[in-house]
Amino acid sequence: MAREKVYTRKGDDGTTGLFYGGRVRKDSELPSAYGAVDEAQAVLGLARAEAGPDSELAGIVVAIERDLYVLMAELATLPENRGKLTPGATAVTAAMVERLEHEIDAVSERFDPPTEFVVPGETKVAALLDVARTVARRAERHALVAAPAPSLVVTYLNRLSDLLWPLARWQEGHSLPSRH
């Protein structure tokens, strides 16, 4: 049996295919949004790899990485096709957002909050989590246009960046304050 080729040449004209059909320019709002989510997922993969596969952080991060596939599916769907999405599999749910809130609360109990602005980079894992946080914020800005309410993509990305900050501080063990 012949292997399917990775390339299709369909995007050579500057367009990309979407979930449940349709094509849009690669620089349009949907690919911009799911592309930023894809970047966040990749940086989280770096943080997970650096932390080690058996670390507690890896378990938290891999669950988020799986969630981000759901966000990308929703963002890769034209608004008129979003009714075809499956909650929790291809569309973000309130339960997914609530899970992040519980994780924020649990992780925030593991360290004393910094009393000053934090200078990122105390550890490589923490620095990667801080980069993932900034990419998640960018994805959130793109998603404002790409997935308006009632979609929960923006809410999820907001909570995700909220979670990545305490995860980074937890991984540092302590935070280096900025100097004014």
Secondary structure, 3 states (H helix, E strand, C coil): CCCCCCCCCHHHHCEEECECCCEEECCCHHHHHHHHHHHHHHHHHHHHHHHCCCCHHHHHHHHHHHHHHHHHHHHCECHHHHHHCCECCCECCHHHHHHHHHHHHHHHCCCCCCCCCECCCCCHHHHHHHHHHHHHHHHHHHHHHHCCCCCCHHHHHHHHHHHHHHHHHHHHCCCCECCC
